[in-house]
Amino acid sequence: MGFFTPWFLAGAVAVGLPIWLHLLKRHKTDPKLFPSLMFFEFRETSSVKHRRLDHILLFVLRTLMILLLALLFASPFIRRSAAASDGKKLTVVAIDRSFSMRDGDRLDRAKNQAMQVLGSLRPGDQAQVIALAGQVQALTQVTTDAAALRAAVVAVQPGDSRASFGELARYLRTLSEAQKMPIEVHLASDLQNSAKPPGFADLRLAPGTTLVFHAVGGAAKNWTVENVVAPRRVFDPKRVKIQAIVAGFGTPAAKRTVTLVLNGRELQNKSVDVPENGRVPVEFLGLDAPYGFSKGEVRIDAADSLPVDDRYYFSTERADPRKVLFIDDGRRPRAETYFRTALDSSGDGGFQLESLRPDVAATANLTGYAFVVLNDLSSVPQNLESSLQHYVNAGGSALVVLGPGSAVLPRVPVLDEAIQASSYAGREGGLFLTVTDSDSGHPALRSVDRFNGVKFYQAIHVGAAKSRVLAKLNDGTPLVLERAIGEGKVLVFTSTFDNVLNDLPIHASWVPFVAQSALYLGGGGAEQPLNVAVDSYVELRTGDGKGAAAEVLGPDGKRMLSLEESTKARNFALDREGFFEIKTAAGRRSLVAVHADRRESDMAPIPAETLDLWKGTGSDPTPGGGGAGATGGADQPWGLWPYILLLLLGVAVAESVVADGFLRPSAPQREELKREAA
Amino acid sequence: MLQRFLDPTVLAGISGLDLVARTVVDGFVAGLHRSPDFGFSQEFAEYRAYTPGDDLRHVDWNVFARTERAYLKRYRGETNCQLTILLDCSRSMKYSSHRIDKLEYARYLTASMAYLAKMQRDAAGLIVFDDEVRNFIPPSTRQGQLARLLHAIEKAEVGTRTNYEKPFSHVREFLHRRGLIAVISDFWEAPENVVNTIAPLRFHGNEVVLFHVLDPDEIRPKFRDPALLEDLESGATLEVSPEYAAKEYPAKIDAHLEDIRSRARGAGLDYFLIDTSRPLDAALREYLAIRKGRM
């Protein structure tokens, strides 16, 4: 017998608690008032008699309860011979159906090996067939039905997932715990090195588990398109860059032709020299995509045994740039220049700046703009402010920039916070202010690097009664504030954009700040990615999207969701390569390109010594135990906690019953209590 | 029906000592009593031979005419008796093991006796004491005396510890006219001290009755478990075992009660032990019995 966590036995010292309660505590009860002690005498014997245990049965039960509790936490176990189960063993046949098994005839060979193992079973032997991919799939229950086991092996189809031997080991440990008998595992796989978990400890097997490898492949030359970076949206086809990486695993130096394909049409070809066992980047300029979603693909002429990784899918959407309204009274022309330049240089933001005077903007229809910028306005016409409020309430966004002009206003337009004062960098406190607090997790400030090195000479101090401060200067003045109003949001920057009150526009953080803010306000920041790996999940609905139907069309054009799933499912697992058309419950449509994990393309096998070590983790660690799985006689720890828990529950119930009998106040005591209560 | 209202637990539910006293007495007493002293009312008692010094106004001249001897005519008159109640309000009187404590019980008894005295047109007075005289209402038959007494009884609160020496020496100074003195106390004191202190009151011709008020728990304490007892007056604490309380204590308290009873009787004091769980009528009956003896 042993203990998994013996240090919990120290909890047994808590047995002193009932001893104290029963032996000592009662002796120190509150004194009872009595008119006169004339006829009472102090007796030594009386005092000694107090020192005996009261309520022996209750004391015993309480002590037992504490001891059992300590024992329960210490998790005792006894070693039981696994062979005690009549010398039986469980045979598990694991077939690797990961992406790399598409190479040549690897999967067929694996299935043949599995059939041979099943053929060697005696009638009545228990066995199970499992398939290994991203997760372990039990294709049968533990059964003695040979026909069912064979049918399961035949039904195994190649997948696009990445194999994980860590998952396999975890499944086998769970199975061993549940079956309480030796397990013999036959793994038919190409034993890729990339399927190993990061830590070897994750591969450990339960004692009594024997692992038999059936290698069905080895290292093979393989070229692949390892990665493709394509913009999510294309606004200007001429400025689009598609970057790809072509890699070779175990390959000699070779020349490869890389082709960019869009909607089945070859757009560009490039010839690249792939170094020996190395990678090379490829860049395509321009993507003549039609409006809407397009199915893209970068492929190579690999001529190797695994052609499915010679192409890499990507999805992109062609859209018009969205308009941004910049309302400016002309006093700070440089602000518009800096803002426009930053917006244009932010890559695929897809925003087009349109500048208007406040009186003209007051009559404009704001609903067509992605967001509105108010640049340090000294006066905001009443109708402009009301139309801005309507616009924001209906889901629009505004970026309000404050400066000396707007300092004369009593309140910040739209945000509705009081403008209190101007904060200046004084000579006594330092020649400039810097940002000390910044919420770098906020989408608008994520890549801004906390405005590092930016000097602020003046900022407008704004109250933050209703708003959230995202960044703050070192004198406490809020620099960036945010407030959600209705369905929309307002961002406020309390210094100018014109390189006068600060030098932000000439710092590296300027462009990311403008780009991130524009994406955040323009609604481009929270969408799902369009290019993902196999076994990723897409979100179909948030918590409140109940009722509306979601829809998923697979690469073959078939619906992937049942009617019930389409109204209830929150997520959908993308389990194969290809293009999936997704329509979420909120009505947003997208085309998601799914590609296999390219670690599968590296087919270098696990070194033999590592495999031996892995096998060894299932042996009996005790001396003389020998090959546990081989002999089937390994001792396994058998936890006793369920029995102790039951016993503890019984003792607890008994304690409650006994305590109720002992400690219930007597009739006179009840009378006294009633009288005291009265 | 009226007897029910003598039960102390029932009386505890009645607000106002006035009503308590009326309830008790109306249910108990019928009629007045006769004065122990010969007076000058209309009811004839006896003749006595004249001795020099007697008031000539009381000589029956008709008898003198017939017999030529001078006799004094004596009458049995409804004269006033003076009742003085000494109420102990030491801290030990606050003890209770049931609904009413000893002081409350003593209050009922005092109020009932005062009311009874008023009905008999006796002069009733009150002295509240612990280790000092806390309140003194001189005996009187004046209008409103009962109200004054009841107010003083109501106001009597537990004080400190009992000390008979000091208050009783004062009492002896206050009492100039002989009458009936009722001492209501739990007498947690050595019997010789109690009797030696109170007995001098008897020397002035007073009738003294000791009402020994005790809680049933004081006579037969019930402890299931060992207990730490704290003296209500001295604050001293003592561990007490249930065995001691069940065996040795009853013997000691019985001896104490017997001692105090015999010493009181020896000194010519009437003694009556009252259990606060018992109705008030027994105590009143004792009072009236003593009162009758004085007739």
Interface residues (C-beta under 8 A of the other chain):
Chain A: R26 H27 K28 T29 D30 P31 K32 L33 F34 P35 S36 L37 M38 F39 F40 E41 F42 R43 T45 S46 S47 K49 H50 D54 S666 P668 E671 E672 R675
Chain B: S92 M93 Y95 S97 H98 R99 K102 D186 W188 D215 E218 P221 K222 R224 D225 P226 A227 L228 L229 E230 D231 L232 E233 S234 A236 T237 L238 E239 V240 S241 E243 Y244 A245 E248 Y249 K252 I253 H256
